Amino acid sequence: MVDTLLSNQLTLGPRVKEFEDAFASWVGAPYACMVNSGSSANLLAVAVACNPERKVHLRTGDEVLVPAVSWSTSVYPLMQSGLKPVFVDCDPRTMNIDPTDMRRKITKATRGVVLVHVLGNSCPMEKCMDVCREHGLVVIEDTCESLGSLVKIHGASPKYLGTLGDFGTFSFYYSHHLTTGEGGMVVCNTLEDYNLIRCLRAHGWSRHRLDVKECDARSPEIDSRFNFVNVGYNLRPLEVQAAMGLVQLKDLQRSNQQRRSNFTLIRDKIYNDPRCQSQLRIFEPAEGTDAAWFGLACLLDASLAHQKSEYLAYLSANAIENRPVISGNFARQPVLKLYGIHVDPHELPGAEVIHNQGFFIGSHNQPIASESVDYLVEVLLSFPFRPQEKVLVTGASGLAGTAVQRYVAKLLQGLDESLSPKVRSFVSKASFSFVGSSHADLRDLEQCQKLFREVKP
């Protein structure tokens, strides 16, 4: 890195190309192109997938599936390119896309999918890729949180995530598996896509394309140094970022193995502690996945969802950093309404569970002292959990429902001494939802299902 800083080449140059080649070799991709962030990698992959120079390209108005639990810049490039994001539910066990709902959301307008691999885990790639092949979908793998995770499908040898689709995107943000401070990478399988990625990365000019001579020959009247043959951005990285990436890449296998070990150590310590009953559930690897865990994601039990904010504040106060699982259910983010995208978050029940009950803590790439692990588990399990069952009472606007509401209020005030201690304890810990005909027509199955998704009794 010092040599690079002392050289006369600070902007994109030979170090970047060296890192690109080394990265492509490491993950097993034919081509790799470095950019200035993982978000830029997503933007560039979508832009190339939509580019009219590409033989098979997405068009304005096409639908692209994207998991509801995803990062903002997994979604924004679709919107910015005139595509229609269609949110797919997620499986709370793995935090990743639900392939059954993915198949359900496909229409005649569906042309692509962004598969977001969450926190080192993998989407269920065997089932997802079967759906994609069946419908001829363009596949972009957002692997920004899962560099180095392996997946095995249909009995084949394991492959690194990001190399199974048409494009794979990676982030080198400072907290990720490999860091260049800021930075990212796009990998692809074809020379056509590689030329477009290199062209669009830098202004749309011809000079970085491998077919530069042919491009320039078509416009002899244009100065070949500034021959703009397509649209483009300026997403170029710096040489010093590539130099840092080359150093980091040499340590990536060890680093990822340590993440795996730390994850297993912490998970087992939690589950083997006698205080751990059902308060926390740690997410599971998807089928066929050898995950290089980016973090340890947990779900609070449904009866504890009302304490989530209090619990996370308690963790922070005890020096346990924590985060939402990516951005939670993205269907709840206000930006969608700003751009006229209206999605009922309750129609994504798995993502709602992750949103309302989920959080994660980091999985470090260095050995963690046993005292630190003991402290972590002690803090996680010493919180004063107060389970609260949700009780749904229908018919609340009728005579019987009104009577039930009055009686429950009486119970909550402790005015009925005839009840057993067990019943009084249950009532004191329960949350009652009273609904009437204005909330749902119980003769209508869809309205009943929607009611249950919202209340979750």
Secondary structure, 3 states (H helix, E strand, C coil): CHHHHHCCCCECCHHHHHHHHHHHHHHCCCEEEEECCHHHHHHHHHHHHHCCCCCCCCCCCCEEEEECECCHHHHHHHHHCCCEEEEECECCCCCCECHHHHHHCCCCCEEEEEEECCCCCCCCHHHHHHHHHHHCCEEEEECCCCCCCEECCCCCCCEECCCCCCEEEEECCCCCCCCCCCCEEEEECCHHHHHHHHHHHECCECCCCCCHHHHHHCCCCCCHHHCECCCCCECCCEHHHHHHHHHHHHCHHHHHHHHHHHHHHHHHHHHCCCCCCCCEEECCCCCCEECCCCEEEEEECHHHHHHHHHHHHHHHHCCCCCECCCCCEHHHCCHHHHCCCCCCHHHCHHHHHHHHHEEEEECCCCCCCHHHHHHHHHHHHCCCCCCCCEEEECCCCCHHHHHHHHHHHHHHCCCCCCCCHHHHHHHHHCEEEECCCCCCCCCCHHHHHHHHHHHCC
